[in-house]
Amino acid sequence: MSGRVIRIERISSRSGVLEEPVVTTRGYQLADPAHGKHKHHAEHATYVKTLDEVAAMIERGFSLRMGAKGKAPSLIAPKSLRIVRAS
């Protein structure tokens, strides 16, 4: 795929909220599928600085932590995400 990533969306967001990737002081937080059922644990988190890096990780099977105002962040599987690129 080509073009700079401008947005990553959850395909089916929770009702009434717009979920966005969570940005921490370390960057965007992803979970490595190699850790299986423990991938959601903080000690296994992977951090990247840009949306382009996030998209590359999602394409490799990483899950992305997303959240919305007033809602606890949750880990979203790659199949439930849409990567939007600039034309």
C-alpha positions as CSV (number, residue, x, y, z in Angstrom):
1,M,0.0,0.0,0.0
2,S,1.2,3.5,-0.7
3,G,0.6,6.9,0.8
4,R,1.1,8.4,4.2
5,V,-1.2,7.1,6.9
6,I,-3.6,9.8,8.0
7,R,-5.9,7.8,10.3
8,I,-6.5,4.4,11.8
9,E,-10.1,3.6,12.5
10,R,-11.9,0.8,14.3
11,I,-14.3,-0.8,11.8
12,S,-17.1,-1.2,14.4
13,S,-16.6,1.3,17.2
14,R,-18.5,1.1,20.5
15,S,-21.9,2.7,20.2
16,G,-21.8,6.5,20.3
17,V,-18.1,7.0,20.6
18,L,-15.2,7.8,18.2
19,E,-12.3,5.6,19.2
20,E,-8.7,6.7,18.3
21,P,-5.3,5.1,18.8
22,V,-4.0,5.7,22.4
23,V,-0.8,7.8,22.5
24,T,1.3,7.5,25.6
25,T,4.5,9.3,26.5
26,R,6.3,6.4,24.8
27,G,4.2,6.5,21.6
28,Y,1.3,4.4,20.2
29,Q,0.9,1.2,22.1
30,L,0.6,-2.2,20.3
31,A,0.5,-5.8,21.3
32,D,2.7,-8.5,19.8
33,P,0.8,-11.6,18.7
34,A,3.8,-13.7,19.6
35,H,2.8,-13.4,23.3
36,G,-0.5,-15.2,22.7
37,K,-3.0,-14.8,25.5
38,H,-0.6,-12.6,27.5
39,K,-0.1,-10.0,24.7
40,H,-2.3,-7.6,26.5
41,H,0.0,-7.3,29.5
42,A,1.9,-4.0,29.8
43,E,5.3,-5.7,30.0
44,H,4.7,-7.1,26.4
45,A,3.7,-3.8,24.9
46,T,5.4,-2.4,21.8
47,Y,5.6,1.3,21.2
48,V,6.1,3.3,18.0
49,K,6.1,7.0,17.3
50,T,4.2,7.4,14.0
51,L,1.0,6.2,12.4
52,D,3.0,4.8,9.5
53,E,4.9,2.6,11.9
54,V,1.6,1.6,13.5
55,A,0.2,0.6,10.1
56,A,3.2,-1.5,9.4
57,M,2.8,-3.3,12.7
58,I,-0.9,-3.9,12.2
59,E,-0.1,-5.5,8.8
60,R,2.2,-7.8,10.7
61,G,-0.6,-8.9,13.0
62,F,-0.1,-6.6,16.0
63,S,-3.2,-5.4,17.9
64,L,-3.6,-1.6,18.6
65,R,-4.8,-0.1,21.9
66,M,-7.6,2.4,21.1
67,G,-9.8,4.5,23.4
68,A,-12.4,7.2,23.5
69,K,-13.2,10.0,25.9
70,G,-14.9,8.5,29.0
71,K,-14.2,4.9,27.9
72,A,-11.4,2.6,29.0
73,P,-8.9,1.8,26.2
74,S,-9.1,-1.6,24.7
75,L,-6.9,-3.8,22.5
76,I,-8.3,-4.0,18.9
77,A,-7.4,-6.9,16.6
78,P,-5.9,-6.1,13.2
79,K,-9.0,-7.5,11.4
80,S,-11.1,-4.9,13.2
81,L,-9.0,-1.9,12.0
82,R,-9.1,0.2,8.8
83,I,-5.9,2.1,7.8
84,V,-6.7,5.3,5.9
85,R,-3.9,6.7,3.7
86,A,-3.5,10.0,1.9
87,S,-4.0,9.6,-1.9
